[in-house]
Amino acid sequence: MVIRKKLMLLVSLVVILASFMAACSSTFTSGSGDKKGKIVIGAAMPTFDDKWMSYLYDAMKATAKENDVELKMVDAKNDSSKQLSQVETFVTEGVDVILIATTDPNAIQPAIDAAKDANIPVVLVNRKPSEKVIKQVYAYVGSESIQSGTMQMEEVAKMLGGKGNVAIIHGLSGDEAEIKRTEGNKNVIKKNPGMKVVREGTASWQRAEGMKLMENWIQSGDKIDAVVSNSDEMAIGAIQALEAAGKLNSTLVASIDGTPDALEYIKSGTLKVSAFQDPMAQGRKAIEASIQAAKGEKLADKHVWIPFELITKDNVETYVEKWKNAGK
């Protein structure tokens, strides 16, 4: 009997000790219950079906791996309600930080509220919402759209000698990038009285739409000295239409983003200028800011800007190399 009692006491002590150890270890795990205590980032992305964004995602994954961080990335398929549901799932899972590239900057507030109610910090990347929203999050990582439109049009003004008729191709109406890139364009034109906007229209960031819009402008018969596009894809469409009409040699074309496709057109001389938006730097900085958020570190500024860089035929090879090294 004495031996049995001692055995039962020993078993009880082992059970109590095991429970105590489990309780202690749980206090050191991340919010998602990761047993290694890793920082866990829930990344709600707008779409996986976007070439430029794919470089941003690859940089996020590489930076997370380098820092031993768990990254859970989901695709909203450009659906705001789906993205909200995904953020709510991250909240339920108890991730440490929620990183969002919003499907719609004007519809992001419910997702911010869901994270805020759970005391989970939010980092936004690439697609800039209003300053009101940015004040509610830990950080916004991206490139300042007005800067790209300004540097793009300044180079066009220089190439035209401050004189000429300009057509502006807009991205999707209402997008922050569309608004601010165009604003930058027009600020420069105001400073050059010899330049004027003769045509404007939207091609919704699409190459095919850029071609269609340019075809319509060509048929109008208006004299156009420069076509200034909010993005490379729309500019490439315009180039194809101008080339087909035999008007490319007399029309300067400029764009923004500095994608690999656009660089080929710059090398050939058919696209004169672009402004490089760096997805690799945005992805890297987004993860770094998320890690800082998880650690409770303070940022001097909620805006983490990745500057645009001007690309012309003179420096295009530098950016060809950047894209080549993007996945390394």
Salt bridges, closest charged atoms under 4 A:
ASP68 OD1 - LYS38 NZ 3.26
ASP75 OD2 - LYS77 NZ 3.55
GLU93 OE1 - LYS72 NZ 3.48
GLU131 OE2 - LYS128 NZ 2.93
GLU131 OE1 - HIS303 NE2 3.02
GLU155 OE1 - LYS158 NZ 3.40
GLU178 OE2 - HIS170 ND1 2.77
GLU183 OE1 - LYS180 NZ 3.07
GLU200 OE1 - HIS170 NE2 2.74
GLU200 OE1 - LYS186 NZ 2.93
GLU209 OE2 - LYS212 NZ 3.55
ASP222 OD2 - ARG199 NE 2.79
ASP225 OD1 - LYS223 NZ 2.36
GLU233 OE2 - ARG207 NH2 2.96
ASP257 OD1 - ARG181 NH2 3.24
ASP261 OD2 - ARG207 NH2 3.08
GLU264 OE2 - LYS267 NZ 3.63
GLU288 OE1 - LYS285 NZ 3.73
ASP301 OD1 - HIS303 ND1 3.27
GLU309 OE1 - LYS322 NZ 3.22
GLU317 OE2 - LYS267 NZ 3.91
GLU321 OE2 - LYS324 NZ 3.56
